[in-house]
Amino acid sequence: MKVKEYITKLNDQKNTYLAEVGEYPCRCLDNPKKCFDFINAVYDANHLSEEHFYVIATDMKSNPIGIFDVAHGATDGSYVQPREILIRLLLCGASAAFLVHNHPSGDPKPSSDDFETTTKFKAAFQLIGLKLLDHIVVGKETFYSFRQNHKLR
């Protein structure tokens, strides 16, 4: 199966739409290790010098249908709001999604901001009937999964 990478653009009427910029082979993402491997294969996230925030849109069976590099910032954070994520998920017809971001320090231990972000996004997803499958923090050699660590139910 192939998953498409999208960016958002505006048409002449100033309406947001998805534009395909790439396509990558990917199988069902049914565990955080597969997400870690996939995001590193596409974006080399564990080697980036700035923090990037990604979204992997899926159907209800965790089959990826789209990937997005939503935001990037400094070495210690990136700014992202639910609105930007939800627009992309709704435009591609997603039922669920994985949130993924890297820590340039190489240490995947989540910060207090990471916990707050996860809580905020889970509430936003629930409000419109989407499922947050996991929030994964990418480190140099390993990752932190909020779901695997029972921080996301």
C-alpha positions in Angstrom: 0.0 0.0 0.0 1.1 3.6 -0.6 0.4 6.6 1.5 0.3 10.1 0.2 2.0 13.1 1.6 0.0 16.3 1.4 0.4 20.0 2.0 -2.5 22.4 2.3 -3.0 25.1 -0.3 -5.6 27.8 -1.0 -7.6 27.9 -4.3 -8.7 31.1 -6.0 -11.7 31.3 -3.8 -9.4 31.1 -0.7 -10.7 27.6 0.2 -8.2 25.2 1.7 -7.5 22.0 -0.3 -4.9 19.2 -0.2 -2.1 19.0 -2.7 -0.2 15.8 -3.0 3.6 16.2 -2.8 4.8 12.6 -2.4 3.9 9.0 -2.0 5.5 6.3 0.2 5.1 2.6 0.7 3.6 1.8 4.1 1.8 -1.0 5.8 -0.8 -1.0 8.6 0.5 1.1 11.5 -0.8 -1.1 14.3 2.0 -0.4 16.8 4.2 2.6 17.8 7.4 1.0 16.5 5.9 0.9 13.0 5.0 4.6 13.3 8.6 5.4 14.5 10.1 3.5 11.6 7.7 5.0 9.1 8.2 8.6 10.1 12.0 8.1 10.1 11.9 6.5 6.7 9.9 9.5 5.2 11.3 12.4 7.2 14.5 11.2 8.9 12.9 12.7 12.0 15.4 11.2 14.5 18.2 13.2 12.8 16.6 16.7 12.5 18.0 19.7 14.3 14.6 21.3 14.8 11.4 19.9 16.3 8.8 18.9 13.7 5.2 17.9 14.3 3.7 15.3 12.0 0.3 13.8 11.6 -0.4 10.3 10.1 -4.1 10.2 9.1 -5.6 6.7 9.1 -8.8 4.8 8.5 -10.3 3.0 11.5 -8.1 0.0 10.9 -4.9 2.0 11.3 -4.2 1.9 7.5 -2.5 5.2 6.7 -4.2 7.4 4.2 -2.1 10.6 4.4 0.9 12.1 6.1 1.6 15.8 7.0 4.5 17.8 8.3 2.3 20.3 10.1 4.8 22.5 12.0 8.4 22.9 12.9 10.1 25.2 15.3 13.3 25.5 17.3 15.4 22.9 19.0 13.0 22.8 22.0 9.5 23.1 20.6 7.1 23.7 17.7 3.8 25.5 17.8 0.7 23.6 16.7 -3.0 24.0 17.3 -5.8 21.5 16.9 -7.3 23.6 14.1 -4.4 22.9 11.7 -4.5 19.2 12.4 -8.3 18.8 12.2 -8.5 20.6 8.9 -6.1 18.2 7.3 -7.7 15.1 8.8 -11.2 16.1 7.7 -10.0 17.0 4.2 -8.4 13.6 3.6 -11.4 11.7 5.1 -9.5 10.3 8.1 -11.2 8.4 10.9 -8.2 8.4 13.2 -4.6 9.7 13.5 -1.3 9.4 15.1 0.5 12.5 16.3 4.3 12.3 16.0 7.0 14.8 16.8 10.7 14.6 17.3 13.0 15.7 20.0 16.3 17.0 18.5 18.0 16.3 21.8 17.6 12.6 21.0 15.8 12.0 24.3 12.2 10.9 23.7 11.1 11.6 27.3 7.9 13.8 26.9 7.9 17.3 28.4 5.0 18.8 30.4 4.1 20.6 27.1 3.9 17.3 25.4 1.4 16.0 28.0 -0.7 19.2 27.7 -0.7 19.0 23.9 -1.8 15.3 24.0 -4.7 16.2 26.4 -5.8 19.1 24.2 -5.7 17.1 21.0 -7.5 14.2 22.5 -10.4 16.4 23.5 -10.5 18.2 20.1 -10.5 14.8 18.3 -13.3 13.5 20.5 -15.4 16.6 19.9 -15.7 15.9 16.2 -15.7 12.1 16.3 -12.1 11.3 15.4 -9.9 8.8 17.4 -6.4 9.8 18.6 -4.5 6.5 18.2 -1.3 7.6 19.8 1.2 10.5 20.3 4.7 9.3 19.6 7.8 11.3 20.6 10.8 10.4 18.3 14.2 10.3 19.9 17.6 9.4 18.3 17.4 5.6 18.8 14.0 5.0 20.4 10.6 6.6 21.0 8.0 7.3 23.6 4.4 6.2 23.0 1.7 7.8 25.1 -0.6 4.9 24.5 2.0 2.2 25.3 2.8 4.1 28.6 -0.9 4.3 29.5 -1.0 8.1 29.2 -3.6 8.0 26.5 -6.8 6.0 26.9 
